[in-house]
Amino acid sequence: MGGPELQLTGERTLPGIDRENYWFQRHLVAYNHVMNTVAGRKVIDVGCGEGYGPAMLGPSASKVLGVDIAPEVIEHARFTYGSREVTFEVMDVNHLAVEDSSFDVAVSFQVVEHLADESGYFSEIARVLRPGGTACLTTPNRLTISPGRDEPINPFHLREYTPDEFASALEPHFSEVRIEGLFHAGWLALNERARIVDFIKFYEMGRANPRYWTHRLLTPLVRARDFRIGGGDLSRCLDIVATCGGAGSEL
């Protein structure tokens, strides 16, 4: 008997869905980015969603705990990815039911934009880190995902940040904050000029729009290598990538 299947609602990214592959690969880039950081360390994934992220980190980390507020998501993650090293628990990200200073690394990717109240989110991530620990967070860049709009284009996003705004939100909670960006690379960088595929506005397109069909054709071909994380003009990045630490951390 199989575990519970999750439905694609637009609120979380799921693996194995062709039309969702661009966003899924964009998430994988963040997990690949922290692989060296988590090596041999105890990790918490705050807002882990479907569970593929903790499963990716498991072979490198010593232990990974994935937490999410949705019971059906955690049930699916336990059945699909759970192991001795990778476990999952239902928790509110604003009130993590774990002890102070209990993890070496905290990751939280594409979560804060979904929170109605983020007041405890950053402080809870800082609280559960051991001295010298590292937090890695990502969120979409408001300047590129919802350009020229007062409200987020994604109905599941309750807030979005610019790179400077995200840094300002993190700095009261961490003594060190480094901001980088996730950018297109390879053929996706070329597509920014030609606009053969529009990944952001695809869900507003009808079948009469030629870009609807180029999206259907080319999106399954996107891979994590078609993105990069690093410096550059952060106003043009797709996602904001923050690496944070407290006293004694080495970023």
C-alpha positions as CSV (number, residue, x, y, z in Angstrom):
1,M,0.0,0.0,0.0
2,G,1.5,3.3,-1.1
3,G,1.8,6.5,1.0
4,P,-0.4,9.6,0.5
5,E,0.0,11.4,-2.7
6,L,0.2,15.2,-2.8
7,Q,-1.7,17.3,-5.3
8,L,0.0,20.2,-7.1
9,T,-1.8,23.3,-5.8
10,G,0.8,26.0,-6.7
11,E,1.7,26.5,-3.0
12,R,4.6,24.0,-3.0
13,T,6.8,22.5,-5.7
14,L,6.6,18.8,-6.3
15,P,9.0,16.5,-8.3
16,G,8.1,14.5,-11.4
17,I,5.6,17.1,-12.9
18,D,6.8,18.3,-16.3
19,R,5.1,21.7,-16.3
20,E,6.5,22.3,-12.8
21,N,10.0,21.2,-13.6
22,Y,11.5,24.7,-14.0
23,W,10.5,25.6,-10.4
24,F,11.5,22.2,-9.0
25,Q,15.0,22.5,-10.5
26,R,15.3,26.0,-9.1
27,H,14.7,24.5,-5.7
28,L,17.3,21.8,-6.3
29,V,20.0,24.4,-6.9
30,A,19.6,25.7,-3.4
31,Y,20.0,22.2,-1.9
32,N,23.0,21.5,-4.0
33,H,24.4,24.9,-2.9
34,V,24.5,23.9,0.8
35,M,25.7,20.3,0.3
36,N,29.3,21.1,1.5
37,T,27.9,23.2,4.4
38,V,25.9,20.3,5.8
39,A,28.5,17.6,5.4
40,G,28.7,15.6,8.7
41,R,26.5,18.1,10.5
42,K,23.1,18.0,12.2
43,V,20.5,19.9,10.0
44,I,17.0,21.2,10.3
45,D,15.0,22.0,7.1
46,V,12.4,24.5,8.2
47,G,9.3,24.3,5.9
48,C,10.6,21.2,4.1
49,G,7.5,20.7,2.0
50,E,7.3,17.4,0.1
51,G,10.5,16.1,1.6
52,Y,12.8,15.7,-1.4
53,G,15.2,18.3,0.1
54,P,16.0,16.6,3.4
55,A,16.4,13.3,1.4
56,M,19.0,15.1,-0.8
57,L,20.9,16.3,2.3
58,G,20.7,13.0,4.2
59,P,23.7,11.2,2.6
60,S,26.0,14.1,3.4
61,A,24.6,15.3,6.8
62,S,24.8,13.3,10.0
63,K,21.1,13.8,10.7
64,V,18.4,15.8,9.0
65,L,15.0,16.8,10.5
66,G,12.4,18.2,8.1
67,V,9.6,20.2,9.6
68,D,6.4,21.5,8.0
69,I,3.0,22.6,9.3
70,A,0.9,20.4,7.0
71,P,0.3,16.9,8.5
72,E,-0.5,15.4,5.1
73,V,2.8,16.6,3.8
74,I,4.8,15.2,6.7
75,E,2.9,11.9,6.4
76,H,3.9,11.7,2.7
77,A,7.5,12.7,3.5
78,R,7.9,10.1,6.2
79,F,6.6,7.3,3.9
80,T,8.6,8.4,0.8
81,Y,11.9,9.6,2.3
82,G,12.1,8.7,6.0
83,S,15.1,6.8,7.3
84,R,17.2,6.6,10.4
85,E,19.1,9.7,9.3
86,V,16.2,11.6,7.8
87,T,13.1,12.3,9.9
88,F,10.1,14.5,9.6
89,E,7.8,16.3,12.2
90,V,4.8,18.5,12.1
91,M,5.8,22.0,13.4
92,D,4.8,25.6,13.1
93,V,7.9,27.4,11.7
94,N,7.2,30.3,14.1
95,H,7.3,28.0,17.1
96,L,9.8,25.2,16.5
97,A,9.4,22.4,19.1
98,V,13.1,21.8,19.4
99,E,15.7,22.8,22.0
100,D,17.9,25.9,21.8
101,S,21.3,25.4,20.0
102,S,20.4,21.9,18.8
103,F,21.4,22.1,15.1
104,D,24.6,22.9,13.2
105,V,22.8,24.1,10.1
106,A,19.3,25.4,9.4
107,V,18.0,25.6,5.8
108,S,14.7,27.2,4.8
109,F,14.1,27.6,1.1
110,Q,11.1,29.5,-0.4
111,V,9.2,29.7,2.9
112,V,9.1,33.2,4.3
113,E,7.0,34.5,1.3
114,H,4.2,32.2,2.4
115,L,4.0,33.3,6.0
116,A,1.2,35.5,7.3
117,D,3.3,36.4,10.3
118,E,7.1,36.0,10.0
119,S,7.8,37.6,13.4
120,G,9.0,34.4,15.0
121,Y,10.4,32.7,11.9
122,F,13.8,34.3,11.8
123,S,14.3,34.3,15.5
124,E,13.4,30.7,15.8
125,I,15.9,29.7,13.1
126,A,18.6,31.7,15.0
127,R,17.5,30.1,18.3
128,V,17.9,26.5,17.2
129,L,21.4,27.0,15.8
130,R,24.5,26.1,17.9
131,P,27.2,28.6,18.3
132,G,29.1,28.8,15.0
133,G,26.1,27.4,13.2
134,T,25.0,28.5,9.7
135,A,21.5,29.3,8.4
136,C,20.8,29.3,4.6
137,L,17.6,30.8,3.4
138,T,16.1,31.7,0.0
139,T,13.1,33.7,-1.2
140,P,12.1,35.0,-4.6
141,N,13.3,38.5,-5.6
142,R,10.3,40.8,-5.7
143,L,12.0,42.8,-8.5
144,T,12.0,39.9,-10.9
145,I,9.1,37.7,-9.9
146,S,6.5,40.5,-9.5
147,P,8.0,43.5,-11.4
148,G,6.1,46.7,-11.2
149,R,3.4,45.2,-8.9
150,D,2.4,46.2,-5.4
151,E,1.0,42.7,-4.8
152,P,2.8,39.4,-5.5
153,I,1.9,37.7,-8.8
154,N,1.8,34.3,-7.0
155,P,-1.5,34.1,-5.0
156,F,0.3,32.0,-2.4
157,H,2.9,34.6,-1.7
158,L,1.9,37.0,1.1
159,R,5.1,39.0,1.0
160,E,8.1,39.3,-1.2
161,Y,11.5,41.1,-0.7
162,T,14.1,42.9,-2.6
163,P,17.7,41.8,-1.8
164,D,18.2,44.8,0.4
165,E,14.9,44.3,2.2
166,F,15.7,40.6,2.9
167,A,19.1,41.5,4.3
168,S,17.5,44.1,6.6
169,A,15.0,41.6,7.8
170,L,17.8,39.1,8.7
171,E,20.3,41.4,10.3
172,P,18.6,41.8,13.7
173,H,18.7,38.0,14.1
174,F,22.2,37.1,12.9
175,S,25.6,38.8,13.4
176,E,26.7,37.9,9.8
177,V,24.5,38.0,6.7
178,R,25.9,37.3,3.2
179,I,23.5,37.9,0.3
180,E,23.9,36.3,-3.1
181,G,21.6,35.7,-6.0
182,L,20.3,32.7,-8.0
183,F,20.6,33.5,-11.7
184,H,19.9,31.8,-15.0
185,A,22.9,30.1,-16.7
186,G,23.4,28.3,-20.0
187,W,20.4,28.2,-22.3
188,L,18.2,29.8,-19.7
189,A,20.4,32.9,-19.8
190,L,20.1,33.0,-23.5
191,N,16.3,32.7,-23.2
192,E,16.3,35.9,-21.2
193,R,17.2,37.7,-24.4
194,A,15.1,35.7,-26.9
195,R,12.1,35.1,-24.6
196,I,11.2,31.9,-26.3
197,V,9.8,30.6,-23.0
198,D,8.2,32.7,-20.3
199,F,8.3,30.7,-17.1
200,I,6.7,33.4,-14.9
201,K,3.6,34.2,-16.9
202,F,3.0,30.7,-18.3
203,Y,0.1,30.1,-16.0
204,E,-1.7,33.2,-17.4
205,M,-1.3,32.0,-21.0
206,G,-3.9,30.3,-23.2
207,R,-3.3,27.6,-25.8
208,A,-3.4,30.2,-28.6
209,N,-0.2,31.8,-27.3
210,P,2.9,30.2,-29.0
211,R,4.8,30.5,-25.7
212,Y,2.4,28.2,-24.1
213,W,3.6,25.4,-26.4
214,T,7.3,26.3,-26.2
215,H,6.9,26.1,-22.4
216,R,5.3,22.6,-22.7
217,L,8.1,21.5,-25.0
218,L,11.2,23.0,-23.2
219,T,10.4,23.1,-19.5
220,P,11.0,19.3,-19.0
221,L,14.6,19.9,-20.3
222,V,15.6,22.4,-17.5
223,R,18.2,21.1,-15.1
224,A,19.9,22.4,-12.0
225,R,23.0,23.2,-14.0
226,D,21.0,25.8,-15.9
227,F,21.1,28.1,-12.9
228,R,24.0,29.5,-10.8
229,I,24.3,31.1,-7.4
230,G,26.8,33.9,-6.8
231,G,27.3,37.6,-7.1
232,G,26.4,40.1,-9.8
233,D,23.6,42.6,-10.2
234,L,21.3,41.3,-7.4
235,S,18.5,43.5,-8.6
236,R,18.3,41.0,-11.5
237,C,18.5,37.8,-9.6
238,L,15.6,35.3,-9.5
239,D,16.0,34.2,-5.9
240,I,17.7,35.9,-3.0
241,V,20.2,33.5,-1.3
242,A,21.2,34.4,2.3
243,T,23.9,32.7,4.3
244,C,23.7,33.7,7.9
245,G,25.7,33.0,11.1
246,G,26.2,34.1,14.6
247,A,29.3,34.6,16.7
248,G,32.0,32.2,15.7
249,S,30.5,31.2,12.4
250,E,32.7,31.1,9.2
251,L,30.7,32.2,6.2
